[in-house]
């Protein structure tokens, strides 16, 4: 399909790089990851950003694709504890903690929510979305940043979820691109299917893509 996005650069698919030193990680992670770092810089400079005071909430999320080009999404209750709550599907991730950089937050959240441990500097920032919202517990300007990671496979383990995450968690699913296009369910962020199509085709963004705000 023709992408709606512009400023693409082509190149090999990004790979999570935990196998740079396989002996340094547990076998559970090692047998699931692939590497292909030669064509990409590290994120030591402009990508590792700290939380900025003007945001009511800053979040870091991971677009996790497996070797079959399926995307992992987490189903979350929008109003937990209420029987009539609506649900939506999100990429794994969550709020950046004080003093934490974006890549570190994305890696921590990925591990908490899915059990997959990835080194922060092996994630690639590919998109963001920003806008205002009033969620009750936070009100003002929000920004979500999205990092790409590819794995061979991963069996989701939710044992590390926080109490807050457990209150919202309502399952997970690996989605094909066709699933994303066909679904009538709520999926955040907006325009995720178009971005995923480009990532699957190795059309990596030259700079992070601005996605529409979803609130």
C-alpha positions, 0 to 999 in steps of 0.5 A: 500500500502507498503510505500516507506518511512522508520523509521515509528512508529505506534500509534494513529492519531495526532489530532489538540488540540484546544478543550483542552479548548473549552471555549477559542476558537470560536464555529466556530473552536470548532465544527470542531476539535478533540483531542487525545494528550495523546500519543504525546509530545508537540513541545516546544523543538526541533520542534519550530525552528527559521528561519536560516540565510543561507536560502533564504526562509524558509516556513512552511506548513500544511498537513490538513486531515479531518475525511474522510481522505481527504487532503486540497490543494490550487491551485496557479498560478505559474506566477500570472497575466499572462493569460498563467500561469501554476497552481499547488496544494500546502498544505496551508502555506508560508514564515516564518516571522522574529523572527517567529518559524516554528509552529507559521508560519504554524498556522498563514498561515493556518488561513490566507489561510483557516480561520482555527485557530489552536494553534501552539503547536498542530501541529506535524512536519512530513516532510521537503524538501530543495533545491536551486531555483531562483524564481526571488524574492528569490534566493538560498537555500530553505526549506519547513517544513510540519506539520500534523493536523487533523480536523473533517471538515472545510469550507474554508474561504479565507477572511484573505488572504494577497494581495500576497496570493490573487494574486496567489490563484486560488481555493481549493479542498479536495483530497482523496488519490486516487485523489492524485495517479490519478491526472496529475496536478502538486502537491507539494511537490513531494511524497506527496501521499506516505506520506499521505498514511502513515499518514492516516494509522497512521504510524507516522514518528519517525523523519521528512521525507525528501521529494524530492525537487521539483524545 
